[in-house]
Structures are given as C-alpha cells and as structure tokens.
Amino acid sequence: KVDEMIIGGGMAFTFEKVLNKMEIGSSLFDEKGAELIPQIMTKAAERGVKIHLPTDYIAGESFSADTPSKTCSREEGISSGMGLDIGPNSVLQFQEVISRAKVIVWNGPMGVFEFEKFASGTVGVLEAVQRATLGGCVSIIGGGDTATCVSKFSSADKFSHISTGGGASLELLEGKILPGVVALSDKE
C-alpha cells in the first residue's frame, strides 16, 4: 500500500499546471497525462495517499549545462525558461517524507542530473533513500535513469534492489505477468 507519493522531475510540471495553475514556462508538459490528473488525485484521496509536489524549482533559461538559472517558488512560477530541477526547499521536504518510509520505490530523477548545476535535487533524494536503506528501509530503484543516478553519485550496494526496467519494475510490483519473466521461468 502506498501511504505517500513524491512527484518530481518533469512529471511535476504537468501536475503543477493542472492542480495549482502554476506558470511553467517551457517546462515539460504532458497534455494527455494532464487529463488523468483529476482521476489520479481523486483515487489518491479515496485511498488515503498523500501526494507531495515540489514547492520550489531551479529554472534555467535553456536546456544546457551552463544556462543562467534561478530558484522559483510555486507561487511565482516559471515565467520564462524551463524547470530543470527541484529547489532546495523541496529537497528538504522530500527527505522528510523519505525518512518516514518503510519501503521506497523510486522511479525517475528529480531533475536533469546529467548537468551538475541541476543534479542537487536528485542527489538529495538519492542520499535520503540511501540513509533510509541503511536504517532498514527496503529501497527499490527502478528505471535506467535512476539506476544511472545511483552509479554516478553512489553505489548499488547501498540500496536493496536496482532494476534498469522502470516501467517493467512497476508492472511487476503491480502483479502483472511479464513475458520475459514467463519465458525464463517456463520449464517445459
């Protein structure tokens, strides 16, 4: 059962625009996904799941490692440029949520971690998941980008499980039958 869910990275901007009417500049926006957000939020409320969105962002003028950047609150929004990471207040907020967890499923970085300037959100979350794991929490890292974060900023032995198959990892946890697993398991 999910008690709390953190939504960060590019997905957060679609939620922010739909739920909070936040100005997101040229940040990622999923038009089809936006249609599902009211249903997602209703289902979360019905099941008692607390959704956590960032409260601040690091925005850049363009998608590049050396672009000028600034921290923007949700209230001020991103009037120009694009969100490339979560902000420092969001990192602290998410670390607090992670510290309460018994099981963590992490699928996706918090920002454009490939650019050092926009890696601090991902690194902050990674360090919190690592601390939680050391404290006895089960951590499941899913997806190629998230696995890359682990190898770039930490090491695999500090987490319970790492898979490069993000969507497949989630489907397996959901109880779906994966054709590759069936083929490998078939003894006939």
C-alpha positions as CSV (number, residue, x, y, z in Angstrom):
1,K,0.0,0.0,0.0
2,V,1.2,3.5,-0.8
3,D,0.9,6.0,2.0
4,E,2.8,8.9,0.5
5,M,3.9,9.6,-3.1
6,I,6.5,12.1,-4.2
7,I,6.1,13.5,-7.7
8,G,9.2,15.3,-9.0
9,G,11.1,15.6,-12.2
10,G,9.5,16.6,-15.5
11,M,6.2,15.0,-14.4
12,A,5.7,17.6,-11.6
13,F,5.2,20.4,-14.1
14,T,2.0,18.8,-15.6
15,F,0.6,18.3,-12.0
16,E,1.5,21.9,-11.0
17,K,-0.1,23.4,-14.1
18,V,-3.3,21.4,-13.7
19,L,-3.7,21.5,-9.9
20,N,-2.1,24.8,-9.0
21,K,-2.4,26.7,-12.2
22,M,1.3,27.3,-11.9
23,E,3.1,29.1,-14.7
24,I,5.6,26.5,-16.1
25,G,7.3,28.4,-19.0
26,S,8.6,25.9,-21.5
27,S,9.0,23.1,-18.9
28,L,7.9,19.6,-19.8
29,F,4.1,19.3,-20.1
30,D,2.2,16.1,-20.9
31,E,-1.2,17.1,-22.4
32,K,-2.6,13.6,-22.4
33,G,-1.4,12.9,-18.9
34,A,-2.9,16.2,-17.8
35,E,-6.4,14.7,-18.5
36,L,-5.7,11.9,-16.0
37,I,-4.6,14.1,-13.1
38,P,-8.1,14.8,-11.6
39,Q,-8.7,11.0,-11.6
40,I,-5.3,10.3,-10.0
41,M,-5.9,12.8,-7.3
42,T,-9.4,11.5,-6.6
43,K,-8.1,7.9,-6.4
44,A,-5.3,9.1,-4.1
45,A,-7.7,10.8,-1.8
46,E,-10.0,7.8,-1.7
47,R,-7.1,5.6,-0.7
48,G,-5.6,8.0,1.8
49,V,-2.4,8.6,-0.2
50,K,-0.7,11.9,0.4
51,I,0.8,13.4,-2.8
52,H,3.9,15.6,-2.4
53,L,4.8,18.0,-5.1
54,P,7.8,20.3,-5.1
55,T,7.3,23.7,-3.6
56,D,10.2,25.3,-5.4
57,Y,12.2,24.7,-8.6
58,I,15.5,25.5,-10.3
59,A,14.7,27.1,-13.6
60,G,17.1,27.6,-16.5
61,E,16.8,29.9,-19.5
62,S,17.6,26.9,-21.8
63,F,18.3,23.2,-21.7
64,S,22.1,23.4,-21.3
65,A,24.6,22.8,-18.6
66,D,25.7,26.4,-18.3
67,T,22.4,28.2,-18.8
68,P,21.7,31.0,-16.3
69,S,19.4,29.7,-13.6
70,K,17.3,30.8,-10.6
71,T,15.2,29.3,-7.9
72,C,11.5,29.9,-8.3
73,S,8.7,29.2,-5.8
74,R,5.5,27.6,-6.9
75,E,3.7,30.9,-6.2
76,E,6.0,32.9,-8.5
77,G,6.1,30.1,-11.1
78,I,8.5,29.9,-14.1
79,S,7.6,32.8,-16.3
80,S,10.4,32.1,-18.8
81,G,12.8,29.3,-19.5
82,M,12.2,25.8,-18.0
83,G,12.3,23.9,-14.8
84,L,15.4,21.7,-14.7
85,D,15.5,20.6,-11.0
86,I,13.6,20.7,-7.8
87,G,14.6,23.5,-5.4
88,P,16.3,23.3,-2.0
89,N,13.1,23.6,0.0
90,S,11.7,20.7,-2.0
91,V,14.8,18.6,-1.3
92,L,14.3,19.1,2.4
93,Q,10.6,18.3,2.2
94,F,11.2,15.1,0.2
95,Q,14.0,14.0,2.5
96,E,11.5,14.3,5.4
97,V,8.9,12.1,3.6
98,I,11.6,9.6,2.7
99,S,12.8,9.4,6.3
100,R,9.3,8.1,7.4
101,A,9.2,5.3,4.8
102,K,9.5,1.6,5.4
103,V,9.5,0.7,1.6
104,I,10.6,3.1,-1.1
105,V,10.0,2.6,-4.8
106,W,12.0,5.3,-6.7
107,N,11.4,5.6,-10.4
108,G,13.0,8.7,-12.0
109,P,15.4,11.6,-11.2
110,M,14.2,14.9,-9.7
111,G,16.0,17.0,-12.4
112,V,18.5,17.0,-15.2
113,F,21.1,15.3,-13.2
114,E,23.4,14.9,-16.2
115,F,24.1,18.7,-15.8
116,E,26.0,19.2,-12.5
117,K,24.1,22.5,-11.9
118,F,20.8,20.7,-11.9
119,A,21.7,17.5,-10.1
120,S,21.2,18.6,-6.5
121,G,17.6,17.6,-6.3
122,T,18.3,14.1,-7.5
123,V,21.4,13.8,-5.3
124,G,19.4,15.0,-2.2
125,V,16.7,12.4,-2.8
126,L,19.3,9.7,-3.5
127,E,21.2,10.4,-0.2
128,A,17.9,10.3,1.7
129,V,16.9,6.9,0.1
130,Q,20.4,5.6,0.9
131,R,20.1,6.7,4.6
132,A,16.7,5.1,4.8
133,T,18.0,1.9,3.4
134,L,20.9,1.9,5.9
135,G,18.2,2.3,8.6
136,G,16.4,-0.8,7.5
137,C,14.0,0.5,4.8
138,V,13.6,-1.6,1.6
139,S,14.6,0.5,-1.4
140,I,13.6,-0.4,-4.9
141,I,15.3,1.7,-7.6
142,G,13.6,1.3,-11.0
143,G,14.5,2.7,-14.4
144,G,17.6,3.3,-16.4
145,D,17.9,7.0,-15.5
146,T,17.5,6.3,-11.8
147,A,20.0,3.4,-11.9
148,T,22.4,5.7,-13.7
149,C,22.0,8.2,-10.8
150,V,23.0,5.5,-8.4
151,S,26.1,4.6,-10.3
152,K,27.1,8.2,-10.8
153,F,26.5,9.5,-7.3
154,S,26.6,6.4,-5.1
155,S,26.9,2.6,-5.4
156,A,24.4,-0.2,-5.9
157,D,25.3,-2.0,-2.7
158,K,23.7,0.9,-0.7
159,F,20.2,0.0,-2.0
160,S,18.0,-3.1,-1.7
161,H,17.2,-3.6,-5.3
162,I,18.0,-1.9,-8.6
163,S,16.4,-2.5,-12.0
164,T,17.0,-0.7,-15.2
165,G,13.5,-1.6,-16.3
166,G,11.4,1.3,-14.8
167,G,8.0,0.5,-16.3
168,A,8.6,-3.2,-16.1
169,S,9.6,-2.9,-12.4
170,L,6.4,-1.1,-11.6
171,E,4.3,-3.6,-13.6
172,L,6.0,-6.5,-11.7
173,L,5.2,-4.8,-8.4
174,E,1.7,-4.3,-9.6
175,G,1.4,-8.1,-10.1
176,K,1.3,-8.1,-13.9
177,I,2.8,-11.0,-15.7
178,L,5.9,-10.0,-17.7
179,P,6.5,-12.1,-20.9
180,G,10.3,-12.1,-20.3
181,V,9.9,-13.5,-16.8
182,V,7.4,-16.1,-18.0
183,A,9.8,-17.2,-20.8
184,L,12.7,-17.6,-18.4
185,S,10.5,-19.3,-15.8
186,D,8.9,-21.8,-18.3
187,K,10.5,-25.2,-17.6
188,E,8.9,-27.1,-20.5
